[in-house]
Amino acid sequence: MTRDGEVRPRDAEGPRADGREPRAVEARELLAGGREVIILHRGERYRLRVTQHDKLILTK
């Protein structure tokens, strides 16, 4: 979290090569009240799920 309270992904601590900040999305928005969601990327399916210890796991 930045000093002004903005939440940033851990691997995105600064601007990208084009100078813009990466977009941050709340996990609860992606999960829409559920515990897992399927993410489609380049024709592949990835599963993002919340563990019983409230951690996120992304699997192919």
Secondary structure, 3 states (H helix, E strand, C coil): CCCCCCCCCCCCCCCCCCCCCCCCCCHHHHHCCCCEEEEEECCEEEEEEECCCCCEEEEC
